Structure formats: structure tokens, C-alpha cells
Amino acid sequence: MGASLMRCDRRQLLTLAAGALGLAAGESLAGGALQANPAADALRIGLISDLNSSYGSTSYIPQVQQGLAHLLALNPAVVVCAGDMVAGQKKGLSARKLDQMWEAFARTILLPVRRQGIPFLPAVGNHDGAPGFSADRQAVRRFWKHRRQALGLRWVDSADFPFHYSVLDQDVFWLVWDASSSRVPEAQLLWARRQLMAAEARQARLRLVVGHLPLAGISQGRDRPGEMLTQHHRIKRLLQETGVQGYISGHQHAWYPASEAGLDLIQLGAMGSGPRLLIGDRRPRPQSFTTLDLDWQEHTLQETSYDAATGMTLDWDSLPEQLQGHRGTLMRNRALRPLTQL
């Protein structure tokens, strides 16, 4: 796997920094059950989400840097962020303030990942660039415009990066759409079907879709309209018909790996402020991050989540076997499961 990682040269690092000073990267070893180095015929994917602190913040709570250090110690082949990288979505934030927030993200998250030679794949969250917040969306474009080629990704369609785009890398086809609000734009759903049916997607061993808002509510206070995607049945059908393994999302600030009609719902906990209780649960959950281990030979996927502060694995069996939410019953997935085949 190591040979497939694209190392950042000095020019790329300077491009990523774009004026940011310093580098916030810790040295740590993850204390989980997984080995630091995956097997030869395997691929490890690192997943993070909801990193932000209070509105307008240009700093991150300690668990964000701790979690990132633990994740990087596990040597993922790619790091995927399912949104809310900064703390926008507040009227009155100036362009200068928004730029400062994004430069803090570059120092704290993006540079440490790329410094280790790991590709970074972002999705836009509601606190990054929600519809109706034009200044936020302009800041998103300013920040990412000159960094696209320095992310270590193999692009299929990047015309509207970072709001929606597709990537084919290391036998995985990634599709990212703009789920920064409760409705994916109609044009993007049509684009998604074309992308997922195209040759690049069909030749991949695995297809994954990433967006910020989920298909179902799983946490207390967010199991309601506006906090999940409205086109639930249409999107689920689209992903099933195009052989997608799973939909990776954030926003609910709670980790709950679910399965619905053969589709993995990989719902990430918050690595930043404000973890939430699961529906009907009283046990507080820590800040967390997740890995997916793909075993191509065995044709399996192993999902594992970790406490961001300690790096210790979270107990799968401590999660409720099912959640009864706004959209009905959601069943807990298996940690080890087969890869989807068309």
C-alpha cells in the first residue's frame, strides 16, 4: 500500500498552507485492536466528520488533534471527511474571518494528513458552505480552488469541486455530492446516476458515496425534518441500483453503523464539539473517528470506530441493536460484512 501513496513535495505543502503558519500534528499510537499496517491485499480508509467548535472559531478542541494523530498512526490509504470542517453558517462572518477559519483547518487537519502522504477527500457540510450562506460558499471555493491538485486524488469529474465530484483511486470509486442541506440538488442526482453507471465506476472494486446529511436520523435532537435528506427513498433506490456499498455521512454527531435493504449507512460520530446521544439511549458517547478495512481477497469490509482522545476501539455491542426513529426502525449493521457485488 505504501507505494501507492503520493508524497507531498515542498511545492504541494506550500500550496496547501497558502499562508498558514505552523503545523499541528501530534505523535501518537492508536490503542485499538487493528494493526498499524494493513495486509498486502487490503485497503484501509480513515473517516472523520464534524470537526468544528463554536461559530466562528479558528481553533479546535484537543480531541480533534488527538483523534487525527491516532488515525494517522493506523496508516490509512485515504482520509475522508464527511463535512463540517470549519464553524461557519452564521450571518455576519466576514470574508477575512472565514478565510482565517479555513487556514486553521489547513494547519490542524489538512497539512498533517498530506505531510504523511495520505490523500484527503472532503465533503462540504452545513457549517462549511450551506445554501443561503453565499459568503461561506465563496470562502469554500477560495480555499479549495488552488488545493485540488495537491490532495493526492485521481479525479474523474472535478468541475464543481469541492461541492460535488468523483474520484477513482486504488480500486474505489468515490462520489461526493452536496448534502450541506436537507436536499441534494436535482441536477446532482442525475449526475450521480451517470457517474455511477459509467465505465470508471463499473471497473472499480467498490463504490462509495459521501455527503454530510444522512438518510436517517439517529441522534436525539436531530431525528427530525431538516436534519436528514428529504429524498430518502429515491436516493436509496439510486444507490442500490448502481451497486453502491454504502453512504458515508456525518451531521448527527453520533456513530451508528446501520444497514437498510443491503445498503451500508456509515454514520460518523463527531470528532469535534458536541457528541450527541443516540435515539433512546442514555449513554454518552465520546468524540470518535472510524476506519474501514477492505480485504480484497476475502471480499469483506470491517468497520471500526475509535475514541478520539484515547485511540481505543469503541465497543460495537454497546450500540443498540436497533433505533426507532422518525423514518422507522434502523437496524445495527455487522462490523464485518461482505462487499457488494453487481
BALOBA-1460 file (C-alpha; in Angstrom, 3 decimals):
// residues 342
<rec num="1" residu="m" x="0.000" y="0.000" z="0.000"/>
<rec num="2" residu="g" x="2.786" y="2.416" z="0.846"/>
<rec num="3" residu="a" x="3.962" y="2.610" z="-2.740"/>
<rec num="4" residu="s" x="0.533" y="3.809" z="-3.820"/>
<rec num="5" residu="l" x="0.563" y="6.875" z="-1.571"/>
<rec num="6" residu="m" x="1.566" y="10.082" z="-3.302"/>
<rec num="7" residu="r" x="4.050" y="12.003" z="-1.201"/>
<rec num="8" residu="c" x="3.705" y="15.761" z="-0.989"/>
<rec num="9" residu="d" x="6.644" y="17.699" z="-2.330"/>
<rec num="10" residu="r" x="7.598" y="21.113" z="-0.975"/>
<rec num="11" residu="r" x="5.540" y="22.942" z="-3.578"/>
<rec num="12" residu="q" x="2.394" y="20.976" z="-2.708"/>
<rec num="13" residu="l" x="2.818" y="21.644" z="1.002"/>
<rec num="14" residu="l" x="3.242" y="25.341" z="0.366"/>
<rec num="15" residu="t" x="0.140" y="25.265" z="-1.797"/>
<rec num="16" residu="l" x="-1.832" y="23.584" z="0.963"/>
<rec num="17" residu="a" x="-0.572" y="26.019" z="3.569"/>
<rec num="18" residu="a" x="-1.371" y="29.082" z="1.444"/>
<rec num="19" residu="g" x="-0.113" y="31.450" z="4.081"/>
<rec num="20" residu="a" x="-0.951" y="29.368" z="7.130"/>
<rec num="21" residu="l" x="1.762" y="29.325" z="9.783"/>
<rec num="22" residu="g" x="2.707" y="26.327" z="11.880"/>
<rec num="23" residu="l" x="1.731" y="22.669" z="11.759"/>
<rec num="24" residu="a" x="-0.460" y="20.993" z="14.356"/>
<rec num="25" residu="a" x="0.360" y="17.306" z="14.217"/>
<rec num="26" residu="g" x="0.869" y="15.056" z="17.235"/>
<rec num="27" residu="e" x="2.860" y="11.902" z="17.646"/>
<rec num="28" residu="s" x="0.719" y="9.038" z="18.887"/>
<rec num="29" residu="l" x="-0.039" y="5.352" z="18.583"/>
<rec num="30" residu="a" x="-3.621" y="4.181" z="18.277"/>
<rec num="31" residu="g" x="-4.564" y="1.777" z="21.044"/>
<rec num="32" residu="g" x="-7.162" y="-0.170" z="19.076"/>
<rec num="33" residu="a" x="-7.256" y="-3.773" z="18.010"/>
<rec num="34" residu="l" x="-6.288" y="-3.190" z="14.387"/>
<rec num="35" residu="q" x="-2.707" y="-3.479" z="13.246"/>
<rec num="36" residu="a" x="-0.998" y="-0.251" z="12.249"/>
<rec num="37" residu="n" x="-0.155" y="-1.676" z="8.816"/>
<rec num="38" residu="p" x="-2.920" y="-3.382" z="6.809"/>
<rec num="39" residu="a" x="-2.297" y="-6.632" z="4.960"/>
<rec num="40" residu="a" x="-0.816" y="-6.556" z="1.462"/>
<rec num="41" residu="d" x="-4.118" y="-7.219" z="-0.341"/>
<rec num="42" residu="a" x="-6.117" y="-4.788" z="1.777"/>
<rec num="43" residu="l" x="-7.028" y="-1.130" z="1.906"/>
<rec num="44" residu="r" x="-7.668" y="0.972" z="4.993"/>
<rec num="45" residu="i" x="-9.893" y="4.059" z="4.765"/>
<rec num="46" residu="g" x="-9.952" y="6.688" z="7.514"/>
<rec num="47" residu="l" x="-13.223" y="8.542" z="8.166"/>
<rec num="48" residu="i" x="-13.693" y="11.759" z="10.146"/>
<rec num="49" residu="s" x="-16.530" y="14.259" z="10.451"/>
<rec num="50" residu="d" x="-17.863" y="17.283" z="12.337"/>
<rec num="51" residu="l" x="-14.573" y="18.774" z="13.482"/>
<rec num="52" residu="n" x="-15.792" y="22.303" z="14.220"/>
<rec num="53" residu="s" x="-16.153" y="24.142" z="17.508"/>
<rec num="54" residu="s" x="-18.410" y="27.168" z="18.225"/>
<rec num="55" residu="y" x="-19.462" y="29.568" z="15.463"/>
<rec num="56" residu="g" x="-16.540" y="31.497" z="14.014"/>
<rec num="57" residu="s" x="-13.901" y="29.503" z="15.892"/>
<rec num="58" residu="t" x="-10.364" y="29.395" z="14.485"/>
<rec num="59" residu="s" x="-9.258" y="26.624" z="16.831"/>
<rec num="60" residu="y" x="-10.216" y="23.009" z="17.513"/>
<rec num="61" residu="i" x="-10.786" y="21.105" z="20.736"/>
<rec num="62" residu="p" x="-7.909" y="18.775" z="21.768"/>
<rec num="63" residu="q" x="-9.797" y="15.628" z="20.726"/>
<rec num="64" residu="v" x="-9.604" y="16.701" z="17.074"/>
<rec num="65" residu="q" x="-5.806" y="16.722" z="17.004"/>
<rec num="66" residu="q" x="-5.613" y="13.665" z="19.251"/>
<rec num="67" residu="g" x="-8.014" y="11.735" z="17.040"/>
<rec num="68" residu="l" x="-6.186" y="12.728" z="13.885"/>
<rec num="69" residu="a" x="-2.861" y="11.592" z="15.352"/>
<rec num="70" residu="h" x="-4.351" y="8.223" z="16.339"/>
<rec num="71" residu="l" x="-5.869" y="7.816" z="12.885"/>
<rec num="72" residu="l" x="-2.646" y="8.678" z="11.056"/>
<rec num="73" residu="a" x="-0.784" y="6.144" z="13.201"/>
<rec num="74" residu="l" x="-3.026" y="3.476" z="11.651"/>
<rec num="75" residu="n" x="-1.667" y="4.319" z="8.171"/>
<rec num="76" residu="p" x="-4.892" y="4.768" z="6.199"/>
<rec num="77" residu="a" x="-4.658" y="4.870" z="2.412"/>
<rec num="78" residu="v" x="-7.001" y="7.882" z="2.302"/>
<rec num="79" residu="v" x="-8.673" y="10.184" z="4.822"/>
<rec num="80" residu="v" x="-12.286" y="11.140" z="4.083"/>
<rec num="81" residu="c" x="-14.055" y="13.988" z="5.875"/>
<rec num="82" residu="a" x="-17.854" y="13.957" z="5.758"/>
<rec num="83" residu="g" x="-18.177" y="17.675" z="6.396"/>
<rec num="84" residu="d" x="-18.222" y="20.466" z="8.971"/>
<rec num="85" residu="m" x="-14.527" y="21.195" z="8.743"/>
<rec num="86" residu="v" x="-14.994" y="24.794" z="9.936"/>
<rec num="87" residu="a" x="-17.512" y="26.663" z="12.102"/>
<rec num="88" residu="g" x="-19.457" y="28.775" z="9.646"/>
<rec num="89" residu="q" x="-23.207" y="29.110" z="8.976"/>
<rec num="90" residu="k" x="-23.501" y="32.324" z="10.966"/>
<rec num="91" residu="k" x="-24.589" y="35.579" z="9.367"/>
<rec num="92" residu="g" x="-22.101" y="38.409" z="9.690"/>
<rec num="93" residu="l" x="-18.858" y="36.433" z="9.488"/>
<rec num="94" residu="s" x="-16.519" y="38.469" z="7.302"/>
<rec num="95" residu="a" x="-14.590" y="37.076" z="4.352"/>
<rec num="96" residu="r" x="-11.390" y="37.613" z="6.348"/>
<rec num="97" residu="k" x="-12.777" y="35.684" z="9.317"/>
<rec num="98" residu="l" x="-13.946" y="32.829" z="7.106"/>
<rec num="99" residu="d" x="-10.532" y="32.637" z="5.456"/>
<rec num="100" residu="q" x="-8.879" y="32.530" z="8.886"/>
<rec num="101" residu="m" x="-11.129" y="29.611" z="9.843"/>
<rec num="102" residu="w" x="-10.120" y="27.687" z="6.733"/>
<rec num="103" residu="e" x="-6.425" y="28.400" z="7.292"/>
<rec num="104" residu="a" x="-6.811" y="26.972" z="10.801"/>
<rec num="105" residu="f" x="-8.275" y="23.848" z="9.214"/>
<rec num="106" residu="a" x="-5.288" y="23.673" z="6.867"/>
<rec num="107" residu="r" x="-2.825" y="23.865" z="9.776"/>
<rec num="108" residu="t" x="-4.659" y="21.458" z="12.054"/>
<rec num="109" residu="i" x="-6.041" y="18.822" z="9.677"/>
<rec num="110" residu="l" x="-5.096" y="19.078" z="6.040"/>
<rec num="111" residu="l" x="-1.349" y="19.621" z="6.316"/>
<rec num="112" residu="p" x="-0.719" y="16.760" z="8.787"/>
<rec num="113" residu="v" x="-2.627" y="14.357" z="6.536"/>
<rec num="114" residu="r" x="-0.835" y="15.369" z="3.341"/>
<rec num="115" residu="r" x="2.515" y="15.643" z="5.104"/>
<rec num="116" residu="q" x="2.222" y="11.895" z="5.717"/>
<rec num="117" residu="g" x="1.490" y="11.413" z="2.005"/>
<rec num="118" residu="i" x="-2.146" y="10.417" z="2.509"/>
<rec num="119" residu="p" x="-4.785" y="11.634" z="0.028"/>
<rec num="120" residu="f" x="-7.574" y="13.759" z="1.504"/>
<rec num="121" residu="l" x="-11.165" y="13.654" z="0.258"/>
<rec num="122" residu="p" x="-13.549" y="16.339" z="1.642"/>
<rec num="123" residu="a" x="-17.327" y="16.775" z="1.570"/>
<rec num="124" residu="v" x="-18.939" y="20.143" z="2.279"/>
<rec num="125" residu="g" x="-21.054" y="20.354" z="5.447"/>
<rec num="126" residu="n" x="-23.684" y="22.849" z="6.528"/>
<rec num="127" residu="h" x="-21.130" y="24.718" z="8.675"/>
<rec num="128" residu="d" x="-18.747" y="24.844" z="5.696"/>
<rec num="129" residu="g" x="-20.996" y="26.121" z="2.939"/>
<rec num="130" residu="a" x="-24.740" y="25.727" z="3.400"/>
<rec num="131" residu="p" x="-27.072" y="27.028" z="0.668"/>
<rec num="132" residu="g" x="-28.181" y="30.541" z="1.537"/>
<rec num="133" residu="f" x="-24.799" y="31.421" z="3.063"/>
<rec num="134" residu="s" x="-23.131" y="32.887" z="-0.011"/>
<rec num="135" residu="a" x="-20.094" y="34.230" z="1.872"/>
<rec num="136" residu="d" x="-19.441" y="30.755" z="3.298"/>
<rec num="137" residu="r" x="-19.694" y="29.125" z="-0.112"/>
<rec num="138" residu="q" x="-17.389" y="31.720" z="-1.658"/>
<rec num="139" residu="a" x="-14.852" y="31.035" z="1.105"/>
<rec num="140" residu="v" x="-15.090" y="27.287" z="0.400"/>
<rec num="141" residu="r" x="-14.273" y="27.899" z="-3.252"/>
<rec num="142" residu="r" x="-11.409" y="30.267" z="-2.411"/>
<rec num="143" residu="f" x="-9.824" y="27.792" z="-0.051"/>
<rec num="144" residu="w" x="-10.084" y="24.670" z="-2.203"/>
<rec num="145" residu="k" x="-9.558" y="26.209" z="-5.664"/>
<rec num="146" residu="h" x="-5.765" y="26.122" z="-5.552"/>
<rec num="147" residu="r" x="-5.521" y="22.952" z="-3.461"/>
<rec num="148" residu="r" x="-7.337" y="20.495" z="-5.710"/>
<rec num="149" residu="q" x="-4.209" y="19.165" z="-7.404"/>
<rec num="150" residu="a" x="-2.364" y="18.845" z="-4.082"/>
<rec num="151" residu="l" x="-4.817" y="16.426" z="-2.451"/>
<rec num="152" residu="g" x="-3.373" y="13.223" z="-3.922"/>
<rec num="153" residu="l" x="-6.619" y="12.200" z="-5.616"/>
<rec num="154" residu="r" x="-7.225" y="10.732" z="-9.095"/>
<rec num="155" residu="w" x="-10.099" y="12.760" z="-10.472"/>
<rec num="156" residu="v" x="-12.889" y="11.524" z="-12.712"/>
<rec num="157" residu="d" x="-15.039" y="14.691" z="-12.617"/>
<rec num="158" residu="s" x="-13.869" y="17.701" z="-10.606"/>
<rec num="159" residu="a" x="-15.657" y="20.508" z="-12.460"/>
<rec num="160" residu="d" x="-17.590" y="21.591" z="-9.337"/>
<rec num="161" residu="f" x="-15.057" y="20.555" z="-6.691"/>
<rec num="162" residu="p" x="-15.425" y="20.628" z="-3.694"/>
<rec num="163" residu="f" x="-19.237" y="20.723" z="-3.777"/>
<rec num="164" residu="h" x="-19.647" y="17.637" z="-5.932"/>
<rec num="165" residu="y" x="-17.089" y="15.475" z="-7.708"/>
<rec num="166" residu="s" x="-15.930" y="11.923" z="-8.337"/>
<rec num="167" residu="v" x="-12.630" y="10.084" z="-7.846"/>
<rec num="168" residu="l" x="-11.304" y="6.664" z="-8.846"/>
<rec num="169" residu="d" x="-8.343" y="5.610" z="-6.752"/>
<rec num="170" residu="q" x="-6.953" y="2.297" z="-5.520"/>
<rec num="171" residu="d" x="-9.946" y="0.350" z="-6.897"/>
<rec num="172" residu="v" x="-12.505" y="2.517" z="-5.077"/>
<rec num="173" residu="f" x="-14.893" y="4.827" z="-6.907"/>
<rec num="174" residu="w" x="-15.818" y="7.792" z="-4.726"/>
<rec num="175" residu="l" x="-18.780" y="10.033" z="-5.419"/>
<rec num="176" residu="v" x="-19.228" y="13.164" z="-3.292"/>
<rec num="177" residu="w" x="-22.343" y="15.305" z="-3.546"/>
<rec num="178" residu="d" x="-23.550" y="18.499" z="-1.907"/>
<rec num="179" residu="a" x="-25.567" y="17.346" z="1.103"/>
<rec num="180" residu="s" x="-24.890" y="20.522" z="3.075"/>
<rec num="181" residu="s" x="-28.663" y="20.954" z="3.359"/>
<rec num="182" residu="s" x="-31.565" y="18.533" z="3.508"/>
<rec num="183" residu="r" x="-31.891" y="18.286" z="-0.263"/>
<rec num="184" residu="v" x="-29.290" y="17.129" z="-2.782"/>
<rec num="185" residu="p" x="-29.782" y="19.308" z="-5.902"/>
<rec num="186" residu="e" x="-31.777" y="17.591" z="-8.629"/>
<rec num="187" residu="a" x="-29.023" y="18.059" z="-11.200"/>
<rec num="188" residu="q" x="-26.570" y="16.294" z="-8.898"/>
<rec num="189" residu="l" x="-28.815" y="13.247" z="-8.513"/>
<rec num="190" residu="l" x="-28.950" y="12.927" z="-12.301"/>
<rec num="191" residu="w" x="-25.176" y="13.456" z="-12.476"/>
<rec num="192" residu="a" x="-24.667" y="10.837" z="-9.752"/>
<rec num="193" residu="r" x="-26.541" y="8.187" z="-11.702"/>
<rec num="194" residu="r" x="-24.489" y="8.887" z="-14.826"/>
<rec num="195" residu="q" x="-21.264" y="8.757" z="-12.849"/>
<rec num="196" residu="l" x="-22.129" y="5.544" z="-11.029"/>
<rec num="197" residu="m" x="-23.134" y="3.834" z="-14.270"/>
<rec num="198" residu="a" x="-20.042" y="4.991" z="-16.191"/>
<rec num="199" residu="a" x="-17.063" y="2.784" z="-17.022"/>
<rec num="200" residu="e" x="-14.833" y="4.253" z="-14.307"/>
<rec num="201" residu="a" x="-17.306" y="3.288" z="-11.603"/>
<rec num="202" residu="r" x="-18.064" y="-0.113" z="-13.072"/>
<rec num="203" residu="q" x="-14.398" y="-1.095" z="-13.207"/>
<rec num="204" residu="a" x="-13.892" y="-0.281" z="-9.522"/>
<rec num="205" residu="r" x="-13.988" y="-2.991" z="-6.892"/>
<rec num="206" residu="l" x="-16.059" y="-0.780" z="-4.592"/>
<rec num="207" residu="r" x="-18.349" y="2.244" z="-4.913"/>
<rec num="208" residu="l" x="-18.900" y="4.645" z="-2.001"/>
<rec num="209" residu="v" x="-20.926" y="7.865" z="-1.799"/>
<rec num="210" residu="v" x="-20.161" y="10.669" z="0.675"/>
<rec num="211" residu="g" x="-22.360" y="13.553" z="1.823"/>
<rec num="212" residu="h" x="-22.834" y="15.479" z="5.039"/>
<rec num="213" residu="l" x="-26.504" y="14.985" z="5.912"/>
<rec num="214" residu="p" x="-27.623" y="11.362" z="6.410"/>
<rec num="215" residu="l" x="-30.543" y="9.370" z="5.043"/>
<rec num="216" residu="a" x="-31.984" y="8.805" z="8.525"/>
<rec num="217" residu="g" x="-31.884" y="10.487" z="11.907"/>
<rec num="218" residu="i" x="-30.029" y="8.611" z="14.617"/>
<rec num="219" residu="s" x="-29.366" y="11.119" z="17.408"/>
<rec num="220" residu="q" x="-31.508" y="12.904" z="19.960"/>
<rec num="221" residu="g" x="-32.470" y="16.382" z="18.784"/>
<rec num="222" residu="r" x="-31.651" y="15.653" z="15.138"/>
<rec num="223" residu="d" x="-34.147" y="12.952" z="14.262"/>
<rec num="224" residu="r" x="-36.400" y="15.468" z="12.512"/>
<rec num="225" residu="p" x="-37.023" y="17.058" z="9.113"/>
<rec num="226" residu="g" x="-34.226" y="19.380" z="8.023"/>
<rec num="227" residu="e" x="-31.554" y="17.253" z="9.713"/>
<rec num="228" residu="m" x="-31.635" y="14.421" z="7.152"/>
<rec num="229" residu="l" x="-32.037" y="14.154" z="3.390"/>
<rec num="230" residu="t" x="-35.599" y="14.547" z="2.155"/>
<rec num="231" residu="q" x="-35.199" y="12.305" z="-0.918"/>
<rec num="232" residu="h" x="-34.697" y="9.209" z="1.232"/>
<rec num="233" residu="h" x="-36.430" y="6.591" z="-0.948"/>
<rec num="234" residu="r" x="-35.162" y="7.995" z="-4.241"/>
<rec num="235" residu="i" x="-31.552" y="8.151" z="-3.064"/>
<rec num="236" residu="k" x="-31.678" y="4.697" z="-1.518"/>
<rec num="237" residu="r" x="-33.015" y="3.272" z="-4.782"/>
<rec num="238" residu="l" x="-30.354" y="5.110" z="-6.793"/>
<rec num="239" residu="l" x="-27.536" y="3.715" z="-4.657"/>
<rec num="240" residu="q" x="-28.923" y="0.192" z="-4.695"/>
<rec num="241" residu="e" x="-29.425" y="0.165" z="-8.458"/>
<rec num="242" residu="t" x="-25.870" y="1.348" z="-9.122"/>
<rec num="243" residu="g" x="-24.131" y="-1.140" z="-6.821"/>
<rec num="244" residu="v" x="-23.023" y="1.296" z="-4.131"/>
<rec num="245" residu="q" x="-21.716" y="-0.369" z="-0.970"/>
<rec num="246" residu="g" x="-22.557" y="2.433" z="1.402"/>
<rec num="247" residu="y" x="-23.403" y="6.049" z="2.071"/>
<rec num="248" residu="i" x="-20.983" y="7.835" z="4.417"/>
<rec num="249" residu="s" x="-22.428" y="10.794" z="6.323"/>
<rec num="250" residu="g" x="-21.984" y="12.983" z="9.383"/>
<rec num="251" residu="h" x="-24.092" y="15.797" z="10.885"/>
<rec num="252" residu="q" x="-25.871" y="13.713" z="13.537"/>
<rec num="253" residu="h" x="-22.809" y="13.830" z="15.849"/>
<rec num="254" residu="a" x="-23.349" y="10.165" z="16.697"/>
<rec num="255" residu="w" x="-21.780" y="6.942" z="15.478"/>
<rec num="256" residu="y" x="-24.256" y="4.292" z="14.416"/>
<rec num="257" residu="p" x="-23.406" y="1.757" z="11.682"/>
<rec num="258" residu="a" x="-26.689" y="0.693" z="10.117"/>
<rec num="259" residu="s" x="-27.920" y="-1.435" z="7.248"/>
<rec num="260" residu="e" x="-31.015" y="-0.754" z="5.180"/>
<rec num="261" residu="a" x="-32.059" y="-3.069" z="2.353"/>
<rec num="262" residu="g" x="-28.469" y="-4.137" z="1.702"/>
<rec num="263" residu="l" x="-27.044" y="-0.589" z="1.802"/>
<rec num="264" residu="d" x="-24.458" y="0.302" z="4.448"/>
<rec num="265" residu="l" x="-25.319" y="3.537" z="6.260"/>
<rec num="266" residu="i" x="-21.935" y="4.564" z="7.666"/>
<rec num="267" residu="q" x="-22.957" y="7.350" z="10.045"/>
<rec num="268" residu="l" x="-19.984" y="9.003" z="11.708"/>
<rec num="269" residu="g" x="-19.663" y="10.453" z="15.166"/>
<rec num="270" residu="a" x="-18.310" y="13.946" z="15.786"/>
<rec num="271" residu="m" x="-14.572" y="14.337" z="16.260"/>
<rec num="272" residu="g" x="-15.156" y="17.953" z="17.333"/>
<rec num="273" residu="s" x="-17.564" y="19.605" z="19.743"/>
<rec num="274" residu="g" x="-20.940" y="18.247" z="20.749"/>
<rec num="275" residu="p" x="-21.269" y="14.439" z="20.522"/>
<rec num="276" residu="r" x="-24.948" y="13.523" z="20.845"/>
<rec num="277" residu="l" x="-26.886" y="10.684" z="22.454"/>
<rec num="278" residu="l" x="-28.369" y="8.066" z="20.163"/>
<rec num="279" residu="i" x="-32.164" y="7.879" z="19.964"/>
<rec num="280" residu="g" x="-33.478" y="6.165" z="23.090"/>
<rec num="281" residu="d" x="-30.000" y="5.806" z="24.616"/>
<rec num="282" residu="r" x="-28.687" y="7.337" z="27.840"/>
<rec num="283" residu="r" x="-25.003" y="6.518" z="27.452"/>
<rec num="284" residu="p" x="-22.815" y="9.474" z="26.485"/>
<rec num="285" residu="r" x="-20.558" y="8.773" z="23.509"/>
<rec num="286" residu="p" x="-17.050" y="10.204" z="23.068"/>
<rec num="287" residu="q" x="-15.613" y="12.104" z="20.129"/>
<rec num="288" residu="s" x="-14.724" y="9.452" z="17.579"/>
<rec num="289" residu="f" x="-13.297" y="8.514" z="14.196"/>
<rec num="290" residu="t" x="-13.816" y="5.410" z="12.061"/>
<rec num="291" residu="t" x="-11.854" y="3.109" z="9.772"/>
<rec num="292" residu="l" x="-12.996" y="0.783" z="7.016"/>
<rec num="293" residu="d" x="-10.692" y="-2.139" z="6.277"/>
<rec num="294" residu="l" x="-11.256" y="-3.676" z="2.855"/>
<rec num="295" residu="d" x="-9.937" y="-7.184" z="2.321"/>
<rec num="296" residu="w" x="-9.973" y="-7.712" z="-1.430"/>
<rec num="297" residu="q" x="-9.008" y="-11.372" z="-1.173"/>
<rec num="298" residu="e" x="-11.726" y="-12.276" z="1.327"/>
<rec num="299" residu="h" x="-14.125" y="-9.751" z="-0.239"/>
<rec num="300" residu="t" x="-15.049" y="-8.248" z="3.122"/>
<rec num="301" residu="l" x="-15.311" y="-4.865" z="4.822"/>
<rec num="302" residu="q" x="-14.510" y="-4.352" z="8.512"/>
<rec num="303" residu="e" x="-15.815" y="-1.168" z="10.176"/>
<rec num="304" residu="t" x="-14.196" y="0.014" z="13.429"/>
<rec num="305" residu="s" x="-14.640" y="3.207" z="15.431"/>
<rec num="306" residu="y" x="-12.279" y="4.701" z="17.988"/>
<rec num="307" residu="d" x="-12.356" y="7.092" z="20.904"/>
<rec num="308" residu="a" x="-10.632" y="10.186" z="19.507"/>
<rec num="309" residu="a" x="-8.924" y="11.082" z="22.779"/>
<rec num="310" residu="t" x="-7.504" y="7.655" z="23.650"/>
<rec num="311" residu="g" x="-7.364" y="5.836" z="20.322"/>
<rec num="312" residu="m" x="-9.103" y="2.827" z="21.884"/>
<rec num="313" residu="t" x="-11.712" y="0.930" z="19.883"/>
<rec num="314" residu="l" x="-15.363" y="1.532" z="20.737"/>
<rec num="315" residu="d" x="-17.458" y="-1.457" z="21.749"/>
<rec num="316" residu="w" x="-19.680" y="-2.461" z="18.835"/>
<rec num="317" residu="d" x="-22.031" y="-4.412" z="21.094"/>
<rec num="318" residu="s" x="-22.620" y="-1.341" z="23.269"/>
<rec num="319" residu="l" x="-24.667" y="0.144" z="20.432"/>
<rec num="320" residu="p" x="-28.418" y="-0.560" z="20.416"/>
<rec num="321" residu="e" x="-29.373" y="-3.398" z="18.087"/>
<rec num="322" residu="q" x="-31.950" y="-1.102" z="16.557"/>
<rec num="323" residu="l" x="-33.076" y="2.528" z="16.638"/>
<rec num="324" residu="q" x="-36.710" y="3.585" z="16.376"/>
<rec num="325" residu="g" x="-36.636" y="6.966" z="14.690"/>
<rec num="326" residu="h" x="-38.584" y="9.373" z="12.529"/>
<rec num="327" residu="r" x="-38.168" y="7.113" z="9.488"/>
<rec num="328" residu="g" x="-38.925" y="3.835" z="11.200"/>
<rec num="329" residu="t" x="-36.671" y="1.102" z="12.520"/>
<rec num="330" residu="l" x="-32.970" y="1.234" z="11.720"/>
<rec num="331" residu="m" x="-31.003" y="-1.959" z="12.327"/>
<rec num="332" residu="r" x="-27.395" y="-2.074" z="13.528"/>
<rec num="333" residu="n" x="-25.039" y="-3.388" z="10.867"/>
<rec num="334" residu="r" x="-22.435" y="-6.129" z="11.299"/>
<rec num="335" residu="a" x="-18.874" y="-4.977" z="11.928"/>
<rec num="336" residu="l" x="-17.548" y="-7.493" z="9.361"/>
<rec num="337" residu="r" x="-19.631" y="-7.743" z="6.221"/>
<rec num="338" residu="p" x="-19.298" y="-8.775" z="2.554"/>
<rec num="339" residu="l" x="-18.511" y="-6.300" z="-0.183"/>
<rec num="340" residu="t" x="-21.295" y="-5.522" z="-2.636"/>
<rec num="341" residu="q" x="-21.129" y="-7.321" z="-5.971"/>
<rec num="342" residu="l" x="-23.013" y="-6.286" z="-9.104"/>
